[in-house]
Amino acid sequence: MVAPISMSRDEMKAKIFALGIAALFVVSVFSTVAEAKARPAFSDDEQGNKWVLKNDQINVWFQGKKPMLKVFRNGENGDESGYMLKIQEIFEKDKSGSTAAVINLEQARPQDWHLSTDQGDDSLTQTMSAAISQPGANGGSCEVTFVFHIDTTSSEVKFDMVIEDWVWKSADKDSATLALKLLVVDEKLEQKAGNEVAVGDEGYVKWASTARVGGDDVDVTHVIGSEGDTTHLILTYQNSGNASRLEYDPTIGVTKASTGGSTITIGIVGVVVIVAVMAVIMIRRRK
């Protein structure tokens, strides 16, 4: 039979103190691991025929390698969760409200888009641009550029839209408007306060109240509508002095983004239990 270990009160206090220090160290490690965020990344998924933009909170799939976006929370299955938002059309309307010209970005080919990535320590900027033919005999070609901005911890992505060399088709160009159509599939858009809509329970789209057209700031108006199982948001910009350049920056995001809090909590609880058990063992051995 093994004799019980004799330990003075001071020795026991010293050991429990050492365990406490060790526990704090382990908790610190848990916190660091939970709070450590991977840098945002952009990749080409050849097998899935998509580009992938993501950080620790949000995933964006460019379905078909086009600006047809599947947006969902990180850690979830993108085939089952999130929402599909198509940056579908850019169109011009004349003074009467009739459509004078339209380009469908969904019909652009993947090889039409030129990509460039600017990777920072805590942020990433992904640019995609294409020369898109405009309809009509004197259609011409305009340059459409999207610049997606994502940082390490944000649950949203801002994208700049720049349209250059737009050839206006309206007879009265100063009264014409240019519009961006965002199409949401299988989810409803609900108007929120200010310039924001909720995309079901999955996320949101928000936008600034002005855009840069030529050298002027112009007001942005919006309309929400539905077509079958899709809902659309149309953002409209007034022409300014027959301008050929438009700059604008909407934002897309997800709700209820994941956090590392649960990992930290589990780690702390586990360490506290271990310290308590060790302290009880030492006290019993002393007895």
Residue, then its C-alpha position, 0 to 999 in steps of 0.5 A: m500500500v502506497a503511503p499518502i503524500s505528506m504536504s504542508r499548507d504552504e506547499m499546497k498553496a504553492k502548487i495551487f498557485a502554480l496551477g492557477i498560473a498554468a490555467l491563465f496561460v491556457v486560457s490565454v492560448f484559447s483566447t488567442v486561437a479563437e480571436a486569431k483571424a485568417r487573412p481574407a482570401f480570393s481563390d479560383d475553384e475550377q471544379g466548382n466553376k466559381w471564384v471564392l472571396k471569404n474571411d472568417q465571417i462571410n463567404v461570397w461565391f462568384q457563380g459561373k465566374k461572373p458577378m452572380l453572388k452566393v453570399f453566406r456565413n462562414g462555416e455554413n454550407g453555401d449550397e443550402s444557406g445564404y442568398m443569391l444576389k445577381i448583379q444582373e443589369i445596367f440599363e438606360k431609361d429616357k425621359s419618358g421612362s422607356t428603356a433605351a439600352v440594357i446590358n446583361l452582365e449575366q450573359a458576359r462570359p467568364q473569360d471577359w472578366h480581367l481579375s487583379t488582387d491586392q492582398g494586405d495584412d488585414s484586407l483584400t481588394q479584388t477587382m474584376s473588369a470587362a469591356i461590355s458591348q452596348p446594343g444598337a448600331n452605334g452601340g459602342s463598348c463600355e468598361v464595367t469594373f467592380v472592386f470588392h473590398i473585404d477585411t479580416t473580421s467584417s461580415e460585409v463586403k463593399f463593392d465599387m461599381v465604375i462604368e466608363d465610356w457609356v454611350w447614351k442612346s436617349a435623344d435627350k441625354d440630360s434627362a436620361t438615367l442609368a440604373l443598376k439592377l440587383l436580382v435576389v433569388d428565393e428570398k424577399l427584400e424588405q425595406k429597412a430604415g434608410n438606404e438598406v434592405a433585408v434579404g430575408d433572414e440571411g443578410y442585407v444590401k445597403w447603399a449610399s444616397t449619392a453617386r458620382v456621375g461625371g464630376d458631380d454628385v447625384d442623388v440615388t433613388h431605389v425601387i423594390g419589385s418582384e418577378g416570380d420567385t425573384t425580387h429585385l432592387i433597382l438603384t437609379y442615377q440621373n445623368s449629369g451633363n452627358a457624363s460617360r463615367l459613373e462611380y458607386d459603392p453598394t454593400i452586401g452582408v450577412t446577419k448573425a455572423s459567427t464569432g469565436g466567443s463559444t470557443i473561448t467559453i469552452g476553454i475557460v470552463g474546461v480549465v476551471v474544472i481541471v484546476a478545481v479537480m486538482a485542488v480537491i485531489m491535493i486537499r484529499r491527499r493531505k488529509 
